[in-house]
Amino acid sequence: MANKRRVSLVFRALVEIAIIAVAVVIGLQVAAGFREPVVDEASSGDVALDREAAPLDQLGLREQDERSWEPDTQSPPQRVVVVDLWPGRTARLSEAAPGVEVVVVADASAARAEVGDADALLGALDPALLAAGERLRWVQLASAGVERYLAIPGLAESDLILTNAQRIFAPGGAEHVMALVLALARRLPRSLELQTAREWNAEAVTGPSPYVGEGSELIELRGRTMLVAGLGGIGTETARLAAGMGMRVTATRNSSREGPSFVDYVGLSHELLELAREADVIVNALPLTASTARVFDAEMFDAMKPGAFFVNIGRGGTVDTEALTAVLASGRLGGAGLDVTDPEPLPPEHPPWALPNVIITPHIGGDSDGHMERMYLLFEENLRRFAKGEPLLSVVDRARGY
């Protein structure tokens, strides 16, 4: 009887622990603005979106992301070429544009043979395609960054409308940022080294005196300040997750001081240096433009707090790699998480590879099992709008460079 009572008490304790754990997870998800994806059985297991919701809501776009364009009402689109990014499914995009011929091609190379008389091209753009597409009026890109496309000779002089994949990669990108920050704060790379060596050595991770004085050298993020440079799609989602973990979030943006409620302060781009001084974690989510090139330079890194973490999820060219390498090698910064680098790919002999306080991932930050479903929805909705002469989503502002 006593044994049964003990088992019952243990079982009740385990149930209570499980309930508390679930409550904590739900609380974090609510605080972070979590929304459960809708599973579409027809999408072969991919994470799908609620197709009864408004496209802007599903894609995380705001009204200002829906910029107007002037369609030629006398010449409705007749032919659209689309790269086969969803094998077995891409052809279904034609359902969004009745009366428009939608030609599916394997890749950019195959598109060159078909784009000559096309009104639009979805999924690719290069100098050869631009030259061959004499009738092109609109190109839908499959990436968020547009600097390499804007540099194509002749594009600046053309009337071609570009739309990009802004915010499509935001959920995966934000979670990747938080994974890098947590890995640095909890010294997971060191633990993985010990695991590889099959060595149980807590002191190597926590420091020599985890229960004396100031305690462990592992870092709590709650209550600390994160600065997000670039409050776009990934930046905004990163801020949401950080705030949900109890961090104070500041940010900069180029356009205005407006920001979501979970961001404590939104500064303009010229305030970046001052805001970097007070941040424990600095996240670079900036696009690469003339004004952001190497904005994270020696002066910026010298202004950061000793022990601060730096994460780059934006573009490698916004960072002076030599300056970053020097400040990391000196031990002044606590560490860096680099999903993008300059140069990219990072050559094997480049110094950051060997630094123990650096985590490098190969430009995969925005990748996830949900981003291609959001991409499909964007292509579908923009194709529908193009066929009807309605404003397109995510039109690139060439003057701003994004």
C-alpha positions as CSV (number, residue, x, y, z in Angstrom):
1,M,0.0,0.0,0.0
2,A,2.8,2.4,0.9
3,N,4.5,1.6,-2.4
4,K,1.3,2.3,-4.4
5,R,0.9,5.6,-2.5
6,R,4.5,6.6,-3.4
7,V,3.9,5.8,-7.0
8,S,0.7,7.8,-7.0
9,L,2.4,10.8,-5.5
10,V,5.3,10.5,-8.0
11,F,2.8,10.3,-10.8
12,R,0.8,13.4,-9.6
13,A,4.1,15.3,-9.3
14,L,5.1,14.4,-12.8
15,V,1.6,15.5,-14.1
16,E,1.9,18.8,-12.3
17,I,5.4,19.4,-13.7
18,A,4.1,18.6,-17.2
19,I,1.2,21.0,-16.8
20,I,3.5,23.8,-15.6
21,A,5.9,23.1,-18.5
22,V,3.0,23.4,-21.0
23,A,1.8,26.6,-19.4
24,V,5.3,28.1,-19.7
25,V,5.5,27.2,-23.3
26,I,2.1,28.6,-24.1
27,G,2.9,31.7,-22.2
28,L,6.1,32.3,-24.2
29,Q,4.2,31.6,-27.4
30,V,1.5,34.1,-26.5
31,A,4.0,36.7,-25.5
32,A,5.9,36.2,-28.7
33,G,2.8,36.5,-30.9
34,F,2.8,32.8,-31.9
35,R,0.3,31.6,-34.4
36,E,-0.2,27.9,-35.1
37,P,0.2,27.1,-38.8
38,V,-2.6,25.3,-40.6
39,V,-1.7,22.0,-42.1
40,D,-2.9,21.4,-45.6
41,E,-3.0,17.7,-46.3
42,A,-2.8,18.4,-50.1
43,S,0.6,20.1,-49.7
44,S,2.5,16.9,-49.1
45,G,3.2,17.6,-45.5
46,D,4.5,21.1,-46.0
47,V,3.5,23.7,-43.4
48,A,0.6,25.5,-45.1
49,L,-1.2,28.7,-44.4
50,D,-4.8,29.5,-43.6
51,R,-6.1,30.2,-47.1
52,E,-9.3,31.9,-45.8
53,A,-7.2,34.6,-44.1
54,A,-6.3,37.8,-46.0
55,P,-3.1,37.5,-48.0
56,L,-1.5,40.3,-46.2
57,D,-2.1,38.6,-42.8
58,Q,-0.9,35.2,-44.1
59,L,2.4,36.7,-45.4
60,G,3.0,39.1,-42.5
61,L,2.8,42.0,-44.8
62,R,1.5,45.5,-43.9
63,E,-0.4,47.9,-46.1
64,Q,2.7,49.9,-46.8
65,D,4.3,46.8,-48.4
66,E,1.5,47.0,-51.0
67,R,2.9,49.6,-53.4
68,S,1.1,50.8,-56.4
69,W,2.1,50.3,-60.0
70,E,0.6,51.6,-63.2
71,P,-0.6,48.7,-65.4
72,D,-1.1,49.2,-69.1
73,T,-4.9,48.8,-69.2
74,Q,-4.8,48.7,-73.0
75,S,-2.5,45.6,-73.0
76,P,-3.5,43.0,-70.4
77,P,-0.9,40.4,-69.8
78,Q,-0.9,37.4,-72.1
79,R,2.0,35.3,-71.1
80,V,3.9,34.6,-67.8
81,V,7.0,32.5,-67.4
82,V,7.6,30.9,-64.0
83,V,10.5,28.8,-62.7
84,D,9.5,25.4,-61.4
85,L,10.2,26.0,-57.7
86,W,7.4,23.6,-56.6
87,P,7.8,20.5,-58.9
88,G,4.4,18.9,-59.5
89,R,2.6,22.0,-58.2
90,T,3.9,25.1,-60.0
91,A,1.5,24.7,-62.9
92,R,-1.4,25.3,-60.5
93,L,-0.4,28.9,-60.3
94,S,-2.2,29.4,-63.6
95,E,-5.5,29.0,-61.7
96,A,-4.8,32.4,-60.2
97,A,-4.8,34.1,-63.7
98,P,-7.5,32.7,-66.0
99,G,-6.8,33.7,-69.6
100,V,-3.1,34.2,-69.0
101,E,-0.7,31.6,-70.5
102,V,1.6,30.4,-67.6
103,V,4.7,28.6,-68.9
104,V,6.6,26.5,-66.4
105,V,10.3,26.1,-67.0
106,A,12.9,24.1,-65.1
107,D,15.4,26.9,-64.3
108,A,16.7,30.3,-65.3
109,S,18.6,28.8,-68.2
110,A,15.4,27.3,-69.6
111,A,13.6,30.6,-69.0
112,R,15.8,32.4,-71.5
113,A,14.2,30.6,-74.4
114,E,10.7,31.4,-73.3
115,V,10.9,34.9,-71.9
116,G,11.1,36.8,-75.2
117,D,7.4,37.5,-75.5
118,A,6.5,37.2,-71.8
119,D,4.8,39.9,-69.8
120,A,6.2,38.7,-66.5
121,L,8.8,36.3,-65.1
122,L,8.5,34.6,-61.7
123,G,11.4,33.2,-59.8
124,A,14.6,34.3,-61.6
125,L,16.4,37.3,-63.0
126,D,19.9,37.7,-64.5
127,P,21.5,39.9,-67.2
128,A,20.7,37.4,-69.9
129,L,17.0,37.1,-68.9
130,L,16.7,40.9,-68.7
131,A,18.2,41.3,-72.2
132,A,16.0,38.5,-73.6
133,G,12.8,39.7,-72.0
134,E,11.9,42.6,-74.3
135,R,8.3,42.7,-73.2
136,L,8.8,42.1,-69.5
137,R,6.8,44.4,-67.2
138,W,7.1,42.6,-63.9
139,V,9.6,40.2,-62.3
140,Q,8.8,38.4,-59.0
141,L,12.0,37.5,-57.2
142,A,12.4,34.5,-54.9
143,S,14.7,36.3,-52.5
144,A,14.4,39.1,-50.0
145,G,17.7,40.7,-50.8
146,V,17.8,42.6,-54.1
147,E,21.2,44.2,-54.3
148,R,22.6,41.9,-56.9
149,Y,19.5,42.3,-59.1
150,L,19.6,46.1,-58.9
151,A,23.2,46.0,-60.1
152,I,22.2,44.3,-63.4
153,P,23.2,46.6,-66.3
154,G,20.2,48.3,-67.8
155,L,17.8,47.6,-65.0
156,A,18.1,51.1,-63.6
157,E,17.0,52.6,-66.9
158,S,14.1,50.2,-67.4
159,D,10.4,50.5,-66.3
160,L,10.5,46.9,-65.0
161,I,8.6,46.4,-61.7
162,L,10.4,44.2,-59.2
163,T,8.7,42.4,-56.3
164,N,10.7,40.5,-53.7
165,A,10.1,37.9,-51.0
166,Q,10.3,40.3,-48.1
167,R,9.0,38.8,-44.8
168,I,8.7,35.3,-46.4
169,F,11.9,34.3,-44.5
170,A,11.0,36.1,-41.3
171,P,9.8,33.2,-39.0
172,G,12.8,31.0,-39.8
173,G,15.2,33.9,-39.7
174,A,14.1,35.1,-36.3
175,E,14.2,31.6,-34.8
176,H,17.7,31.2,-36.3
177,V,18.8,34.4,-34.6
178,M,17.5,33.3,-31.2
179,A,19.2,29.9,-31.7
180,L,22.5,31.6,-32.3
181,V,22.1,33.9,-29.3
182,L,21.1,31.1,-27.0
183,A,23.9,28.9,-28.2
184,L,26.4,31.7,-27.4
185,A,24.8,32.5,-24.1
186,R,24.7,28.8,-23.0
187,R,28.1,28.0,-24.6
188,L,26.7,25.1,-26.6
189,P,29.7,24.9,-29.0
190,R,31.9,24.2,-26.0
191,S,29.5,21.5,-24.8
192,L,29.5,19.9,-28.3
193,E,33.3,19.8,-28.2
194,L,33.2,18.1,-24.9
195,Q,30.5,15.7,-26.2
196,T,32.7,14.8,-29.2
197,A,35.6,14.1,-26.8
198,R,33.2,12.2,-24.5
199,E,34.3,14.4,-21.6
200,W,32.0,15.3,-18.7
201,N,33.4,18.7,-17.6
202,A,31.0,21.2,-16.3
203,E,33.7,23.7,-15.3
204,A,34.8,24.0,-18.9
205,V,31.3,25.4,-19.7
206,T,30.2,27.2,-16.5
207,G,33.5,28.6,-15.4
208,P,35.5,27.5,-12.2
209,S,33.1,28.8,-9.6
210,P,29.4,28.5,-10.6
211,Y,28.2,28.5,-7.0
212,V,30.5,31.1,-5.5
213,G,30.4,34.9,-5.8
214,E,28.8,36.0,-9.1
215,G,28.0,32.4,-10.0
216,S,28.1,30.7,-13.3
217,E,29.6,32.3,-16.4
218,L,26.6,31.1,-18.4
219,I,24.4,34.1,-19.3
220,E,20.7,34.7,-18.7
221,L,19.0,36.7,-21.5
222,R,16.0,37.7,-19.5
223,G,16.3,41.3,-18.5
224,R,19.0,42.1,-20.9
225,T,18.8,44.5,-23.9
226,M,18.7,43.4,-27.5
227,L,19.3,45.9,-30.3
228,V,17.8,45.0,-33.7
229,A,19.3,47.0,-36.5
230,G,16.8,46.9,-39.3
231,L,13.2,46.4,-38.3
232,G,12.0,44.6,-41.4
233,G,10.6,41.1,-41.6
234,I,13.3,39.1,-39.8
235,G,14.1,42.0,-37.5
236,T,10.5,42.4,-36.3
237,E,10.0,38.7,-35.7
238,T,13.3,38.6,-33.8
239,A,12.2,41.5,-31.6
240,R,8.9,39.7,-30.9
241,L,10.7,36.5,-29.8
242,A,13.2,38.3,-27.7
243,A,10.5,40.3,-26.0
244,G,8.7,37.1,-25.3
245,M,11.8,35.8,-23.5
246,G,11.8,38.9,-21.2
247,M,14.4,40.9,-23.0
248,R,14.2,44.7,-23.5
249,V,14.3,45.4,-27.2
250,T,15.4,48.5,-29.0
251,A,15.7,48.9,-32.8
252,T,16.6,51.1,-35.7
253,R,14.9,51.6,-39.0
254,N,15.5,53.9,-41.9
255,S,12.0,55.0,-42.6
256,S,10.5,56.2,-39.4
257,R,10.3,55.7,-35.6
258,E,7.2,53.7,-35.8
259,G,7.4,50.2,-34.4
260,P,5.4,47.4,-32.7
261,S,4.5,47.6,-29.0
262,F,7.1,44.9,-28.0
263,V,9.9,47.2,-29.1
264,D,10.8,49.6,-26.3
265,Y,12.5,52.2,-28.5
266,V,12.8,52.7,-32.3
267,G,15.6,54.9,-33.4
268,L,16.5,56.2,-36.9
269,S,19.6,54.8,-38.6
270,H,21.9,57.6,-37.4
271,E,21.2,56.5,-33.8
272,L,22.7,53.0,-34.3
273,L,26.1,53.8,-32.7
274,E,24.5,55.2,-29.5
275,L,22.0,52.3,-29.2
276,A,24.8,49.8,-29.7
277,R,26.5,51.1,-26.6
278,E,23.7,50.0,-24.3
279,A,22.9,46.6,-25.9
280,D,23.9,43.2,-24.6
281,V,23.0,41.6,-27.9
282,I,23.2,43.3,-31.3
283,V,21.4,41.7,-34.2
284,N,22.2,43.0,-37.7
285,A,19.2,42.5,-40.0
286,L,20.1,45.3,-42.4
287,P,19.8,45.1,-46.2
288,L,22.9,45.9,-48.1
289,T,22.7,49.4,-49.6
290,A,25.1,52.3,-50.3
291,S,24.3,53.7,-46.8
292,T,24.7,50.4,-44.9
293,A,27.9,49.0,-46.5
294,R,30.3,48.3,-43.7
295,V,28.3,50.3,-41.2
296,F,29.4,47.8,-38.6
297,D,33.0,49.0,-38.5
298,A,35.8,49.3,-35.9
299,E,34.2,52.3,-34.3
300,M,30.9,50.5,-34.0
301,F,32.4,47.4,-32.4
302,D,34.6,49.5,-30.1
303,A,31.4,51.2,-28.8
304,M,29.7,47.9,-27.9
305,K,29.7,46.6,-24.3
306,P,32.5,44.3,-23.3
307,G,31.1,40.7,-23.5
308,A,28.2,41.7,-25.9
309,F,27.1,39.2,-28.6
310,F,26.8,40.2,-32.3
311,V,24.6,38.3,-34.7
312,N,24.5,38.9,-38.5
313,I,21.4,37.7,-40.2
314,G,21.3,40.5,-42.8
315,R,24.1,40.8,-45.3
316,G,27.9,40.2,-45.0
317,G,28.7,43.4,-46.8
318,T,27.3,45.5,-44.0
319,V,30.1,44.4,-41.7
320,D,33.9,45.2,-41.8
321,T,35.0,41.6,-41.4
322,E,38.6,42.5,-40.4
323,A,37.3,44.8,-37.6
324,L,34.9,42.1,-36.4
325,T,37.6,39.5,-36.4
326,A,40.0,41.7,-34.5
327,V,37.5,42.5,-31.7
328,L,36.5,38.9,-31.4
329,A,40.1,37.7,-31.3
330,S,40.8,40.2,-28.5
331,G,38.1,38.7,-26.4
332,R,36.4,42.1,-25.9
333,L,33.1,40.8,-27.5
334,G,31.5,37.7,-25.9
335,G,30.9,36.1,-29.3
336,A,29.3,36.3,-32.7
337,G,26.8,34.3,-34.7
338,L,27.3,34.8,-38.4
339,D,24.8,33.5,-40.9
340,V,26.2,35.8,-43.6
341,T,29.8,36.9,-44.2
342,D,32.0,39.0,-46.4
343,P,33.4,37.4,-48.4
344,E,30.8,34.8,-49.0
345,P,31.3,31.9,-49.0
346,L,33.9,32.4,-46.3
347,P,37.2,30.9,-47.6
348,P,38.6,28.0,-45.5
349,E,41.6,29.9,-44.4
350,H,39.7,32.9,-43.2
351,P,40.4,33.7,-39.5
352,P,36.7,33.7,-38.1
353,W,36.6,29.9,-38.7
354,A,39.1,29.3,-36.0
355,L,37.8,31.6,-33.4
356,P,36.2,29.7,-30.4
357,N,33.6,32.4,-29.8
358,V,32.2,32.4,-33.3
359,I,29.3,30.3,-34.7
360,I,29.1,30.3,-38.5
361,T,26.1,29.0,-40.5
362,P,26.1,28.9,-44.4
363,H,23.5,31.6,-45.1
364,I,20.6,29.3,-44.1
365,G,19.0,31.6,-41.5
366,G,15.7,32.1,-43.3
367,D,15.3,28.5,-44.4
368,S,12.5,26.5,-42.8
369,D,9.8,24.0,-43.6
370,G,7.3,26.9,-44.0
371,H,9.0,29.4,-46.2
372,M,8.3,27.8,-49.6
373,E,4.6,27.6,-48.7
374,R,4.6,31.3,-48.0
375,M,6.5,31.9,-51.2
376,Y,3.9,30.0,-53.2
377,L,1.2,32.0,-51.7
378,L,3.0,35.3,-52.6
379,F,3.6,34.2,-56.2
380,E,0.0,33.1,-56.5
381,E,-1.4,36.3,-55.0
382,N,0.8,38.6,-57.0
383,L,0.0,36.7,-60.2
384,R,-3.7,37.2,-59.5
385,R,-3.1,40.9,-58.9
386,F,-1.0,41.3,-62.0
387,A,-3.6,39.7,-64.2
388,K,-6.3,42.0,-62.9
389,G,-4.2,45.1,-62.9
390,E,-4.3,45.5,-59.1
391,P,-1.4,46.8,-56.9
392,L,1.3,44.2,-56.3
393,L,2.7,43.1,-53.0
394,S,6.3,43.7,-51.9
395,V,7.3,46.1,-54.7
396,V,11.0,46.9,-54.4
397,D,11.8,50.6,-53.9
398,R,14.8,51.1,-56.1
399,A,15.8,54.3,-54.4
400,R,16.0,52.7,-51.0
401,G,17.5,49.5,-52.4
402,Y,15.0,47.1,-50.8
